[in-house]
Amino acid sequence: MELEKLLTFEIKDKKLLFRTIVESDVTEDYVTGLREQAEYIENIPNNINISNQKEYVNNTNFSEYNTICGLFLDEVLVGTAGVQLSLSDSFLKNIDIQVAMLATVGIFIFNKSYRGMGLGKILVWASTYLFHECTRIEWFGAGMAKENIPSLKSFLSCGFQKVYEDYEVCKTLLNQSNLVTPSFIHGVKLI
């Protein structure tokens, strides 16, 4: 689904934009990042290229339940957040919480030179905030490999709570009312 709103904000002296991505946003840098990061991302085709990734983005924008948003730092796409609206049964299996519908979030900083800057936190916050503003969904979840500590820390720093852990995965959950905005973000505008 293409979200009808977007976010602008600043960190330090940098301007950021967060919005649904479109076909023309898919770059070689983005595709290379997907190829190199296959360990934590599900459903990446073996022969990923710009053409099939543009098709995937286009199909997602026409989907009723999925979206891919991009984080643009000084007009350069540096990361994405996929959000899937779903019934909570499969995500909340083995978790003693009753939620009828939730949105699951997955984040990806595809250019390694942008990692370690707090952009993961920004992706978590922005995707949760914008998706809630556009859909009014209250509950958000995220699952990640247990060893993917940077991802887990990004979600926990934005108010998500760890609700499940086994030897392979961690699951986190958030009610929108508990969303924490990273302290280094300022000048937020919802357009």
N, C-alpha and C positions, 0 to 999 in steps of 0.2 A: 504494500500500500504506500502511496506517496502521501506523506504527512503535509498538511496544508500550512503549517507554520514552520518557522526556523528560529534559531537562537543566534544572537551575537553577544560577545563578551570579550573581556581582555584579561591577560595575565602579564604582569610586569608591563613591558612596552609593546607587547604583541597583540594583534587583533585576531580573534578566532571566530569562526562561523561553523555552525552545526546544522545540517539539513539532510534531507533525503538525497542520496546520490542518484545520478542519472548516467546513462550510457557514456556520455562524453567525459565523465569524471574518471573512467577506467583508463589507467595509464600503464605503461610498461613497468614502472616502479611498483605499482600496486600488484600487478600480476607476478612479478618476481618475488615480492614479499610473500604472496600466497604459496608459491612453489617452495620457498625456503622454510616456511613455518608449518608444514603439514602435520607436525606432531600434536598440536593442540586444537586444530580446526578440523571439524568433521565435513565430509562430503565434498572434498576438493577433487575435481576430475584429474586423472593421471596426465592428460594432455592439455592442461589449462593454458589458455592464450587470451589475448585481448578480445578476440571475437567472441569466444564462448563465455567470457566473463561479462562482456557487455550484454549478451543475451540473458544471462542469469540475472543481472541487475534489472533489466527491462521486465523480465517475467516476475521478479519480486515486486516491482512497482505496481504491477497489475494484480498482484495477489491480494486477497481480502484480509489475510492474517499475518503477513510478514512485511518487514521493511528493512532496508539497509540505509543507515545514515552515515555521513562522512564528517570528519573533523578537519577543517581547513585552517591551517596556521599561516597567516600572512598570504592567503589565497592558494596555498599548496595543500592538497589532500595528504594527510599524514596518518590517518587511522579511520577505522570504520567500526560501527556497532550494528549488529544484526539484532532485531527484536521480533520475536514470534509470539503471537497471541494464541493461547491454547487453553483447553480444559486442563485443570491442574492434576488430574489423576496420575498421569505418568510421571510428572516431575515430583510430586509429593508422595510417591510410593514410599512406604516405610517411615513417613514423617507424620506426627500426630498434630496436624493443623488442618482445619477445614476451610478451604478456599475454593470457590466454584470456578473461577477464571483467573488466569494470571498471564503476564507477559514474561518470557524468558529473554535474557540479554546475553549476548556474547560480544566481546571487544577484541580489537586487533590493531596494534600499531605495526604497520607493515614495513616501515623504514627503520632499521635498527638504530640509526643515528638519532632518532627522536625518542628512544626508550630512556627511562630513568628521569624524565622531566615532569612527571606527574600527569602525563596525558592519559594514562589508563584511568585515573580517577576522574578526569574530565569526561572521558567517554562514558563511564558508568553514570555519572551525575547527569550529563546532558541527555543521554538516551532515555533515562528514566523520567527526567523532568519533561522533556519534549513529548514523549509518547503519552505520558499522563495528561498533559495539557491538550493533546489532540484527540485522545480516545476516552479519557476519564477512567482508565483502568487504575485500580488502586494497589494491586499486588504484583510484585516483580520477583523473579527468581533467576538464579544463575548457577550453573554447575561447571566445575573445572577439575582437571586432573589434580590430585592431591599435591603433586610436586610442583604445580604451577603457582608458586607462592606470590609472585608479583600480581597475578590476576586476582587471587584471593584477597590480597591486601588492598587492591583497588576497590573491590566491592565492599569490604568491611569498613574502609575509611569513609564511604558514602552512606553508612548506616545499615547496610545489609547485615543480617545475623546468620552465623553458621547454624544450620538446622539438621545437617546430616554429614557424616563422614564415615567412609570405610577405607580399606587399604588402597583403593584406586582413586576415588573421587570425593570432592566436597560439594555440598549444595548450600546455597545461601538464599535468604528470603528477605523481602522488604515490603512493608506497607508504605505507600507513597508519603504518608504524613511523617514518616521518620527519615526521609531523605535528607542527607547532610551535604550542603554545598561546600566544596573545597575552599579553604580560607583565602587562597591566592587568586580566586576568580572575582572580578568586579565588573561593573558596568553591564550587567545582564539585561538584554532586551529580547522579548518574545515578539516576533514580527509575523 
